[in-house]
Amino acid sequence: MPMPVPGESVRLRETNLRPFPLLPVWFLVVIFYLNITSRIVFSPLLPVIEGELGFRHGEAGSLFLLIQIGYCLGLLGSGFVASWLNHRRTILVSTTTLGAVLLVMSRSASVTGLRAGLVLLGAFAGLYLPSGIATLTGEIRKEHWGKALAIHELAPNLGFVTAPLLAEALLRFLPWRGVLAVLGSLAILMGGIFALAGHGGSRRAEPPRFDTMKQIARDPSFWVMATLFAVSVGSGLGVYTMMPLFLVTEIGLERELANTIAGLSRGPGILLVFFSGLITDRIGHRRALAISLLTMGTFTLLLGMVHGRVITPALVILQSTSIVCFFPAGFSMLSAMFPPHLRNLAVSMVTIVGSFLGAGAIPPAIGYLAEVSSFSSGLILLGVVTLALLPVLRYGKSSPGVDGKADHPNVPVG
């Protein structure tokens, strides 16, 4: 009886995979949409919350730090939960408990309750992403990862577009706490549908071990990706969360118009995200990331330097559009850097660092800079830092046999 060739079983399994199973992908898109919308909806609600609770800009921005503290704790614990349950059940737990927290927050009248709820909201939301990425890449052939992850990235982009519009529509009939109740109910409903009809994610994650975490943390590629994710999350989610305040207080726009601009600015990204996935599969991770960082840094810099009731909304649209190209390439490159048994933990660790710094530290930093100087100074500083990180893309390795096109370890991409 012939002996199996090493790696043959893995190749055979991947050959038997359906090239592009749409139903599991779209289930994850809807779940991810509710996951991120439940967190970013506080951005369009921020002017109302700030006025009702008497917060200053820095205090209002610190609400997102509380969400990110919880989110990082959730990411840190996601590996334990996914190793005990499996990826599919972890996704289910994340969605339903997130919805329950939103419902409880909608009934809380105290500032302390709001802050505690934000930490819990972030924690249960943080359980999703590593299991979502592992489920997605486990169901689809590697040559289609870029496109699949691009479709998955529809969720945050739709969330960025619809959260301000949804908030403004609901605020006509409900207080801001009522908006939370609506989102919580939808999340619980989607969790029930996923429990009955969801597919994929039957594998359990490898339990996180300190030695494994240390192995990943010692890899320079981990710090390359963590740094890139931090600045990209900061330029995207971090700037987005403070954008309505920037447009209202510094540019002088009305709240309704500011929220409309913030939402519609993400519209072009919905179309571009498909294109970015195709580009990533064609030219490779590093080249796609270089294009994204260059445009992202340039438009963030200009957003802080050039002001006007016409030019600023145009720059908001361009800056927002440039960011969507990063994440399909970023997650594809991150998945290629680590073997399957480490991928879940690597995604968790990179996302912890990136989200804590990008979405947790940058919004209050921009808010406090606005108090002592201006919102523009924070945007200019962020744009300069983003452009300064372009040389970092020259470094980093890929897991053998998983590398993307034209990407090689520690070799500059021309």
C-alpha positions in Angstrom: 0.0 0.0 0.0 1.6 3.3 -1.0 2.6 5.7 1.8 0.9 9.1 1.7 3.0 12.0 0.7 3.5 14.6 3.5 0.9 17.4 3.0 -1.1 15.3 0.6 -4.1 15.0 3.0 -4.2 18.8 3.5 -4.0 19.4 -0.3 -6.8 16.8 -0.8 -9.0 18.4 1.8 -8.5 21.8 0.2 -9.2 20.3 -3.3 -12.5 19.0 -1.9 -13.5 22.4 -0.5 -16.2 24.2 -2.4 -14.5 27.1 -4.2 -16.8 29.7 -2.9 -19.7 28.7 -0.5 -21.7 31.8 -0.4 -24.2 31.0 2.4 -21.6 30.7 5.2 -19.9 33.9 4.0 -23.1 35.9 4.0 -24.1 34.6 7.4 -20.8 35.9 8.7 -21.3 39.2 6.9 -24.6 39.8 8.7 -23.3 38.8 12.1 -20.2 40.9 11.7 -22.3 43.8 10.6 -24.4 43.7 13.8 -21.2 43.1 15.8 -19.5 46.3 14.6 -22.6 48.5 14.2 -23.4 47.9 17.9 -20.1 49.5 18.8 -19.8 52.3 16.2 -23.4 53.5 16.6 -22.1 55.4 19.6 -20.3 57.7 17.2 -23.4 59.3 15.7 -25.1 59.2 19.2 -22.1 61.0 20.7 -23.3 64.6 20.3 -26.6 63.6 22.0 -24.9 61.7 24.8 -22.3 64.5 25.3 -25.1 67.0 25.7 -27.3 64.9 28.0 -24.6 63.7 30.3 -22.4 66.8 30.2 -19.3 65.1 28.8 -16.3 67.1 27.4 -14.7 66.0 24.1 -12.0 63.9 25.9 -14.5 62.2 28.2 -16.8 61.4 25.2 -13.9 59.9 23.3 -13.0 57.8 26.4 -16.2 55.9 25.9 -14.6 54.2 23.0 -11.6 53.3 25.1 -14.0 51.4 27.4 -15.4 49.5 24.5 -11.9 48.6 23.3 -10.7 47.5 26.8 -13.6 45.1 26.7 -13.0 44.2 23.1 -9.4 43.3 23.9 -10.4 41.1 26.8 -12.9 39.4 24.5 -10.2 38.8 21.9 -7.9 37.5 24.6 -10.5 35.0 25.8 -11.8 34.0 22.4 -9.2 31.3 22.0 -10.2 29.7 25.2 -13.9 29.9 24.3 -13.3 28.5 20.8 -11.2 25.7 22.1 -13.9 24.7 24.6 -16.8 25.1 22.3 -15.9 25.5 18.6 -15.8 28.4 16.2 -19.5 28.2 15.2 -20.7 28.1 18.8 -18.3 30.9 19.8 -19.9 33.1 17.0 -23.3 32.2 18.4 -22.4 33.1 22.0 -20.8 36.4 20.8 -23.9 37.5 18.9 -26.6 36.6 21.4 -24.8 37.9 24.5 -23.9 41.1 22.7 -27.6 41.7 22.0 -28.5 41.0 25.6 -26.0 43.6 26.8 -27.4 46.2 24.5 -30.9 45.5 25.9 -29.7 45.9 29.4 -27.8 49.1 28.6 -31.0 50.6 27.0 -32.7 50.2 30.5 -29.8 51.7 32.5 -30.0 55.4 33.5 -26.7 55.8 35.2 -23.3 56.8 33.8 -21.7 54.0 35.8 -24.1 51.5 34.2 -23.3 52.9 30.7 -19.5 52.6 31.3 -19.8 49.0 32.6 -22.1 48.1 29.7 -19.6 49.4 27.2 -16.9 47.2 28.6 -19.2 44.1 28.5 -20.3 45.1 25.0 -16.8 45.2 23.8 -15.9 41.9 25.5 -18.7 39.8 23.9 -18.1 41.5 20.5 -14.4 40.6 20.8 -15.2 36.8 20.8 -16.3 37.0 17.1 -13.5 38.0 14.9 -10.9 35.2 15.4 -13.6 32.5 15.0 -15.1 34.4 12.1 -11.8 34.6 10.2 -11.0 30.9 11.1 -14.4 29.8 9.9 -14.1 31.7 6.6 -10.6 30.6 5.7 -11.4 27.0 6.8 -14.3 26.8 4.3 -12.7 28.4 1.3 -9.7 27.6 -0.9 -6.6 29.8 -0.3 -6.7 31.2 -3.8 -10.1 32.8 -3.0 -9.2 34.2 0.4 -8.7 37.7 -0.8 -12.2 37.8 -2.4 -13.9 36.1 0.5 -12.3 38.4 3.1 -13.2 41.3 0.9 -16.9 40.2 1.0 -16.5 39.8 4.8 -15.3 43.4 5.0 -18.6 44.5 3.5 -19.9 44.2 7.1 -17.9 47.1 8.7 -18.2 49.2 5.6 -22.0 48.8 5.6 -21.9 49.5 9.3 -20.0 52.7 8.8 -22.5 53.8 6.2 -25.7 52.8 7.9 -24.9 53.5 11.6 -25.2 57.3 11.3 -28.3 57.1 9.0 -29.9 54.4 11.2 -29.2 56.5 14.3 -30.6 59.7 12.9 -33.7 57.8 11.6 -34.4 56.2 15.0 -33.6 59.4 17.0 -36.7 60.9 15.3 -38.9 58.5 17.2 -36.7 57.1 20.1 -34.2 58.4 22.7 -30.6 57.3 22.1 -31.2 54.3 24.5 -34.0 53.1 22.3 -31.5 52.8 19.4 -29.5 50.4 21.5 -32.6 48.3 22.2 -33.3 48.0 18.5 -29.8 46.8 17.7 -29.8 44.4 20.7 -33.1 42.8 19.5 -31.7 42.4 16.0 -28.5 40.7 17.3 -30.4 38.2 19.4 -32.7 37.5 16.4 -29.7 36.9 14.1 -28.1 34.6 16.7 -31.3 32.5 16.7 -31.3 32.2 12.9 -27.6 31.3 12.8 -28.2 28.6 15.4 -30.8 27.0 13.2 -29.3 27.5 9.7 -25.6 28.4 10.1 -22.8 26.3 8.6 -19.1 25.9 9.0 -16.8 26.5 12.0 -17.0 22.9 13.4 -13.3 22.9 14.4 -12.1 23.9 17.8 -9.3 26.3 18.2 -6.0 25.3 19.8 -6.2 26.4 23.5 -4.0 29.5 24.0 -0.8 28.7 25.9 1.7 31.1 27.2 4.5 29.4 25.2 2.5 29.7 22.0 1.7 33.3 22.7 5.4 33.9 23.4 6.3 32.1 20.1 4.0 34.4 18.2 5.1 37.6 20.1 8.8 36.8 19.3 8.1 36.7 15.6 8.9 40.1 14.0 6.1 39.6 11.6 3.6 39.8 14.4 4.8 43.2 15.4 4.8 44.4 11.8 1.2 43.4 11.4 0.2 44.7 14.9 1.7 48.1 14.0 0.0 48.3 10.6 -3.3 47.2 12.1 -3.0 49.8 14.9 -2.5 52.8 12.5 -5.2 51.5 10.1 -7.8 50.9 12.7 -6.9 54.3 14.1 -7.3 56.0 10.7 -10.6 54.1 10.1 -12.6 53.4 13.2 -10.6 55.8 15.4 -11.2 58.8 13.2 -14.7 57.8 12.3 -15.8 57.7 15.9 -14.8 61.4 16.4 -15.8 62.6 12.9 -19.3 63.9 13.8 -17.8 66.0 16.7 -15.0 67.3 14.3 -17.6 68.3 11.7 -19.9 69.9 14.2 -17.5 71.8 16.5 -14.6 72.6 14.1 -16.1 72.8 10.6 -19.5 74.2 11.9 -21.9 71.7 10.3 -25.2 70.8 11.7 -25.4 67.5 13.6 -27.8 65.9 11.1 -25.6 66.9 8.2 -22.4 65.8 10.0 -23.9 62.3 10.6 -25.1 62.1 7.0 -21.6 62.9 5.7 -20.0 60.5 8.1 -22.3 57.7 6.9 -22.3 58.4 3.2 -18.5 58.8 3.2 -18.3 55.0 3.6 -20.6 54.3 0.6 -17.8 54.2 -2.1 -15.9 51.7 0.1 -18.7 49.1 -0.4 -17.9 49.0 -4.1 -14.2 49.3 -3.7 -13.9 46.5 -1.2 -14.7 43.9 -4.0 -12.1 45.5 -6.2 -9.5 45.5 -3.3 -10.0 41.8 -2.9 -9.3 41.1 -6.5 -6.3 43.4 -6.4 -4.9 41.6 -3.4 -5.2 38.2 -5.1 -3.5 39.6 -8.2 -0.6 41.7 -6.9 0.0 40.3 -3.5 -0.4 41.4 0.1 2.5 43.8 0.5 1.9 45.8 -2.7 -1.8 46.1 -1.9 -1.0 47.3 1.7 1.5 49.8 0.4 -1.1 51.4 -1.9 -3.6 51.5 1.0 -1.2 53.0 3.5 0.0 55.7 1.0 -3.5 56.9 0.2 -4.7 56.5 3.7 -1.9 58.6 5.2 -2.1 61.3 2.5 -5.9 61.9 2.8 -5.8 61.8 6.6 -3.0 64.5 6.5 -5.0 66.6 4.1 -8.2 66.3 6.2 -6.4 68.0 9.0 -4.7 70.6 6.9 -7.4 71.8 4.4 -10.8 73.0 5.8 -14.0 74.1 4.2 -17.7 73.3 4.1 -17.2 71.8 0.6 -13.6 70.5 0.6 -13.8 68.8 4.1 -16.7 66.5 3.2 -14.9 65.6 0.0 -11.8 64.7 1.9 -13.8 62.7 4.5 -15.1 60.6 1.6 -11.6 60.1 0.1 -10.0 59.3 3.5 -12.8 56.8 4.3 -12.6 55.1 0.9 -8.8 54.6 1.1 -9.1 52.6 4.4 -11.3 49.8 3.1 -8.4 48.5 0.9 -6.3 47.7 3.9 -8.2 45.0 5.7 -8.7 42.3 3.0 -5.0 42.5 2.2 -4.1 42.8 5.9 -6.1 39.7 7.0 -4.9 37.8 4.0 -1.3 38.6 4.8 -1.8 37.8 8.4 -3.4 34.4 7.6 -0.5 33.7 5.3 2.1 34.5 8.0 1.0 31.8 10.4 0.1 28.1 10.0 -3.5 27.1 10.6 -3.0 25.9 14.2 -1.6 29.4 15.2 -3.8 31.5 13.0 -6.7 32.0 15.4 -4.4 33.1 18.2 -2.3 35.3 15.8 -5.5 37.1 14.6 -6.5 37.6 18.2 -3.2 39.0 19.3 -2.8 41.3 16.3 -6.3 42.5 16.7 -5.9 43.1 20.4 -2.9 45.4 19.9 -4.4 47.0 16.8 -7.8 47.7 18.2 -6.7 48.8 21.6 -4.3 51.4 20.2 -6.2 52.3 17.0 -9.8 52.4 18.3 -9.1 52.7 22.0 -6.3 55.2 22.4 -6.6 57.3 19.2 -10.2 58.7 19.8 -9.5 60.0 23.3 -6.1 61.3 22.1 -7.8 63.2 19.3 -10.4 64.5 21.8 -7.8 65.7 24.3 -5.8 67.3 21.5 -9.0 69.1 20.4 -9.4 70.5 23.9 -5.8 71.9 24.0 -5.4 72.7 20.3 -7.7 71.4 17.6 -9.1 68.2 16.0 -7.0 69.0 13.0 -3.7 68.7 14.9 -4.6 65.1 15.8 -5.5 64.3 12.2 -2.2 65.7 10.9 -0.2 63.8 13.4 -2.0 60.5 12.5 -1.4 61.1 8.8 2.3 61.7 9.3 2.6 58.5 11.4 0.8 56.5 8.8 3.1 57.6 5.9 6.1 57.0 8.1 5.2 53.3 8.4 5.5 52.5 4.7 9.1 51.1 5.1 7.8 48.6 7.6 6.1 46.7 4.8 9.6 45.6 3.6 9.8 43.1 6.5 7.9 40.0 7.6 7.7 36.4 6.6 5.0 34.0 5.3 4.2 30.5 6.4 5.6 27.9 4.0 3.1 27.0 1.3 0.6 29.7 2.2 2.4 32.7 0.8 0.6 35.3 -1.3 1.6 36.2 -4.8 4.9 38.2 -5.0 5.3 38.2 -1.2 8.6 36.9 0.1 10.0 37.0 3.6 12.2 40.0 4.5 12.5 40.9 0.8 11.5 44.4 -0.3 8.6 44.5 -2.7 9.5 46.7 -5.6 
